[in-house]
Amino acid sequence: STENAGILDYTAEVELWTRAGHIKIELKRGINIREFERLLAEYIL
C-alpha cells in the first residue's frame, strides 16, 4: 500500500524489508508513484 502526506509532498521514501535485508529508496518530485508501485508489484513481489 502507499501512504502520502497530501499534495505538498516533494519527496517520498520507500522502505522494503526482505530476506536480503532492509532497502530504503528516496523518490524525488515528479515520479509517478503509482507506476513505481505497479512495477514493484509486477517484478519484485
Jmol script that loads the backbone (N, CA, C; Angstrom):
load data "model"
ATOM      1  N   SER A   1       0.845  -1.188   0.000  1.00  0.00           N
ATOM      2  CA  SER A   1       0.000   0.000   0.000  1.00  0.00           C
ATOM      3  C   SER A   1       0.881   1.238   0.000  1.00  0.00           C
ATOM      4  N   THR A   2       0.314   2.354  -0.389  1.00  0.00           N
ATOM      5  CA  THR A   2       1.055   3.607  -0.376  1.00  0.00           C
ATOM      6  C   THR A   2       0.387   4.574   0.584  1.00  0.00           C
ATOM      7  N   GLU A   3       1.193   5.424   1.167  1.00  0.00           N
ATOM      8  CA  GLU A   3       0.703   6.480   2.049  1.00  0.00           C
ATOM      9  C   GLU A   3       1.342   7.777   1.603  1.00  0.00           C
ATOM     10  N   ASN A   4       0.622   8.889   1.773  1.00  0.00           N
ATOM     11  CA  ASN A   4       1.227  10.183   1.486  1.00  0.00           C
ATOM     12  C   ASN A   4       0.724  11.209   2.480  1.00  0.00           C
ATOM     13  N   ALA A   5       1.427  12.325   2.545  1.00  0.00           N
ATOM     14  CA  ALA A   5       1.075  13.385   3.482  1.00  0.00           C
ATOM     15  C   ALA A   5       0.201  14.442   2.826  1.00  0.00           C
ATOM     16  N   GLY A   6      -0.244  14.207   1.620  1.00  0.00           N
ATOM     17  CA  GLY A   6      -1.083  15.170   0.921  1.00  0.00           C
ATOM     18  C   GLY A   6      -0.406  15.703  -0.326  1.00  0.00           C
ATOM     19  N   ILE A   7      -0.961  16.761  -0.862  1.00  0.00           N
ATOM     20  CA  ILE A   7      -0.477  17.276  -2.141  1.00  0.00           C
ATOM     21  C   ILE A   7       0.833  18.045  -2.030  1.00  0.00           C
ATOM     22  N   LEU A   8       1.333  18.298  -0.824  1.00  0.00           N
ATOM     23  CA  LEU A   8       2.555  19.071  -0.670  1.00  0.00           C
ATOM     24  C   LEU A   8       3.813  18.215  -0.600  1.00  0.00           C
ATOM     25  N   ASP A   9       3.675  16.892  -0.783  1.00  0.00           N
ATOM     26  CA  ASP A   9       4.846  16.016  -0.777  1.00  0.00           C
ATOM     27  C   ASP A   9       5.759  16.331  -1.955  1.00  0.00           C
ATOM     28  N   TYR A  10       7.041  16.526  -1.686  1.00  0.00           N
ATOM     29  CA  TYR A  10       8.013  16.749  -2.757  1.00  0.00           C
ATOM     30  C   TYR A  10       8.948  15.563  -2.904  1.00  0.00           C
ATOM     31  N   THR A  11       9.051  14.756  -1.878  1.00  0.00           N
ATOM     32  CA  THR A  11       9.848  13.535  -1.935  1.00  0.00           C
ATOM     33  C   THR A  11       9.043  12.417  -1.296  1.00  0.00           C
ATOM     34  N   ALA A  12       9.442  11.209  -1.572  1.00  0.00           N
ATOM     35  CA  ALA A  12       8.792  10.047  -0.979  1.00  0.00           C
ATOM     36  C   ALA A  12       9.873   9.048  -0.616  1.00  0.00           C
ATOM     37  N   GLU A  13       9.604   8.281   0.400  1.00  0.00           N
ATOM     38  CA  GLU A  13      10.521   7.220   0.798  1.00  0.00           C
ATOM     39  C   GLU A  13       9.839   5.879   0.609  1.00  0.00           C
ATOM     40  N   VAL A  14      10.605   4.927   0.144  1.00  0.00           N
ATOM     41  CA  VAL A  14      10.141   3.554   0.024  1.00  0.00           C
ATOM     42  C   VAL A  14      11.070   2.714   0.874  1.00  0.00           C
ATOM     43  N   GLU A  15      10.493   1.933   1.769  1.00  0.00           N
ATOM     44  CA  GLU A  15      11.296   1.031   2.590  1.00  0.00           C
ATOM     45  C   GLU A  15      10.806  -0.385   2.362  1.00  0.00           C
ATOM     46  N   LEU A  16      11.739  -1.269   2.063  1.00  0.00           N
ATOM     47  CA  LEU A  16      11.436  -2.673   1.830  1.00  0.00           C
ATOM     48  C   LEU A  16      12.215  -3.517   2.825  1.00  0.00           C
ATOM     49  N   TRP A  17      11.544  -4.469   3.430  1.00  0.00           N
ATOM     50  CA  TRP A  17      12.218  -5.414   4.304  1.00  0.00           C
ATOM     51  C   TRP A  17      12.144  -6.767   3.611  1.00  0.00           C
ATOM     52  N   THR A  18      13.298  -7.298   3.255  1.00  0.00           N
ATOM     53  CA  THR A  18      13.366  -8.562   2.533  1.00  0.00           C
ATOM     54  C   THR A  18      14.278  -9.529   3.279  1.00  0.00           C
ATOM     55  N   ARG A  19      14.338 -10.732   2.791  1.00  0.00           N
ATOM     56  CA  ARG A  19      15.272 -11.709   3.365  1.00  0.00           C
ATOM     57  C   ARG A  19      16.710 -11.248   3.202  1.00  0.00           C
ATOM     58  N   ALA A  20      16.954 -10.472   2.148  1.00  0.00           N
ATOM     59  CA  ALA A  20      18.304  -9.963   1.886  1.00  0.00           C
ATOM     60  C   ALA A  20      18.642  -8.759   2.757  1.00  0.00           C
ATOM     61  N   GLY A  21      17.650  -8.177   3.406  1.00  0.00           N
ATOM     62  CA  GLY A  21      17.897  -7.034   4.269  1.00  0.00           C
ATOM     63  C   GLY A  21      16.916  -5.904   4.033  1.00  0.00           C
ATOM     64  N   HIS A  22      17.224  -4.780   4.613  1.00  0.00           N
ATOM     65  CA  HIS A  22      16.382  -3.584   4.552  1.00  0.00           C
ATOM     66  C   HIS A  22      16.873  -2.684   3.423  1.00  0.00           C
ATOM     67  N   ILE A  23      15.951  -2.247   2.576  1.00  0.00           N
ATOM     68  CA  ILE A  23      16.278  -1.370   1.456  1.00  0.00           C
ATOM     69  C   ILE A  23      15.464  -0.096   1.606  1.00  0.00           C
ATOM     70  N   LYS A  24      16.126   1.049   1.522  1.00  0.00           N
ATOM     71  CA  LYS A  24      15.444   2.341   1.622  1.00  0.00           C
ATOM     72  C   LYS A  24      15.738   3.142   0.357  1.00  0.00           C
ATOM     73  N   ILE A  25      14.680   3.589  -0.319  1.00  0.00           N
ATOM     74  CA  ILE A  25      14.801   4.326  -1.568  1.00  0.00           C
ATOM     75  C   ILE A  25      14.104   5.669  -1.403  1.00  0.00           C
ATOM     76  N   GLU A  26      14.773   6.751  -1.796  1.00  0.00           N
ATOM     77  CA  GLU A  26      14.146   8.072  -1.781  1.00  0.00           C
ATOM     78  C   GLU A  26      13.767   8.445  -3.204  1.00  0.00           C
ATOM     79  N   LEU A  27      12.501   8.746  -3.404  1.00  0.00           N
ATOM     80  CA  LEU A  27      11.991   9.127  -4.713  1.00  0.00           C
ATOM     81  C   LEU A  27      11.817  10.636  -4.748  1.00  0.00           C
ATOM     82  N   LYS A  28      12.216  11.241  -5.829  1.00  0.00           N
ATOM     83  CA  LYS A  28      12.167  12.698  -5.968  1.00  0.00           C
ATOM     84  C   LYS A  28      10.836  13.158  -6.562  1.00  0.00           C
ATOM     85  N   ARG A  29      10.615  14.444  -6.479  1.00  0.00           N
ATOM     86  CA  ARG A  29       9.407  15.064  -7.013  1.00  0.00           C
ATOM     87  C   ARG A  29       9.258  14.739  -8.497  1.00  0.00           C
ATOM     88  N   GLY A  30       8.045  14.491  -8.914  1.00  0.00           N
ATOM     89  CA  GLY A  30       7.764  14.239 -10.316  1.00  0.00           C
ATOM     90  C   GLY A  30       7.655  12.768 -10.676  1.00  0.00           C
ATOM     91  N   ILE A  31       8.069  11.872  -9.781  1.00  0.00           N
ATOM     92  CA  ILE A  31       7.954  10.449 -10.088  1.00  0.00           C
ATOM     93  C   ILE A  31       6.487  10.030  -9.994  1.00  0.00           C
ATOM     94  N   ASN A  32       6.098   9.155 -10.868  1.00  0.00           N
ATOM     95  CA  ASN A  32       4.747   8.611 -10.838  1.00  0.00           C
ATOM     96  C   ASN A  32       4.747   7.463  -9.834  1.00  0.00           C
ATOM     97  N   ILE A  33       4.319   7.752  -8.611  1.00  0.00           N
ATOM     98  CA  ILE A  33       4.399   6.762  -7.539  1.00  0.00           C
ATOM     99  C   ILE A  33       3.514   5.559  -7.813  1.00  0.00           C
ATOM    100  N   ARG A  34       2.393   5.748  -8.473  1.00  0.00           N
ATOM    101  CA  ARG A  34       1.512   4.617  -8.802  1.00  0.00           C
ATOM    102  C   ARG A  34       2.192   3.684  -9.809  1.00  0.00           C
ATOM    103  N   GLU A  35       2.902   4.244 -10.771  1.00  0.00           N
ATOM    104  CA  GLU A  35       3.635   3.425 -11.741  1.00  0.00           C
ATOM    105  C   GLU A  35       4.782   2.689 -11.053  1.00  0.00           C
ATOM    106  N   PHE A  36       5.486   3.373 -10.151  1.00  0.00           N
ATOM    107  CA  PHE A  36       6.556   2.731  -9.393  1.00  0.00           C
ATOM    108  C   PHE A  36       5.997   1.563  -8.589  1.00  0.00           C
ATOM    109  N   GLU A  37       4.869   1.772  -7.931  1.00  0.00           N
ATOM    110  CA  GLU A  37       4.230   0.723  -7.142  1.00  0.00           C
ATOM    111  C   GLU A  37       3.825  -0.456  -8.028  1.00  0.00           C
ATOM    112  N   ARG A  38       3.298  -0.162  -9.214  1.00  0.00           N
ATOM    113  CA  ARG A  38       2.898  -1.224 -10.135  1.00  0.00           C
ATOM    114  C   ARG A  38       4.104  -2.054 -10.576  1.00  0.00           C
ATOM    115  N   LEU A  39       5.202  -1.368 -10.926  1.00  0.00           N
ATOM    116  CA  LEU A  39       6.413  -2.077 -11.343  1.00  0.00           C
ATOM    117  C   LEU A  39       6.986  -2.915 -10.210  1.00  0.00           C
ATOM    118  N   LEU A  40       6.978  -2.376  -9.026  1.00  0.00           N
ATOM    119  CA  LEU A  40       7.462  -3.109  -7.863  1.00  0.00           C
ATOM    120  C   LEU A  40       6.645  -4.385  -7.658  1.00  0.00           C
ATOM    121  N   ALA A  41       5.337  -4.260  -7.724  1.00  0.00           N
ATOM    122  CA  ALA A  41       4.464  -5.421  -7.538  1.00  0.00           C
ATOM    123  C   ALA A  41       4.649  -6.448  -8.652  1.00  0.00           C
ATOM    124  N   GLU A  42       4.811  -5.974  -9.867  1.00  0.00           N
ATOM    125  CA  GLU A  42       4.918  -6.884 -11.005  1.00  0.00           C
ATOM    126  C   GLU A  42       6.237  -7.641 -11.046  1.00  0.00           C
ATOM    127  N   TYR A  43       7.352  -6.964 -10.764  1.00  0.00           N
ATOM    128  CA  TYR A  43       8.659  -7.577 -10.976  1.00  0.00           C
ATOM    129  C   TYR A  43       9.365  -8.054  -9.718  1.00  0.00           C
ATOM    130  N   ILE A  44       8.992  -7.529  -8.576  1.00  0.00           N
ATOM    131  CA  ILE A  44       9.743  -7.881  -7.377  1.00  0.00           C
ATOM    132  C   ILE A  44       8.933  -8.707  -6.396  1.00  0.00           C
ATOM    133  N   LEU A  45       7.699  -8.346  -6.204  1.00  0.00           N
ATOM    134  CA  LEU A  45       6.908  -9.043  -5.190  1.00  0.00           C
ATOM    135  C   LEU A  45       6.340 -10.319  -5.673  1.00  0.00           C
TER     136      LEU A  45
END
end "model"
wireframe off; spacefill off
backbone 0.3
color backbone group
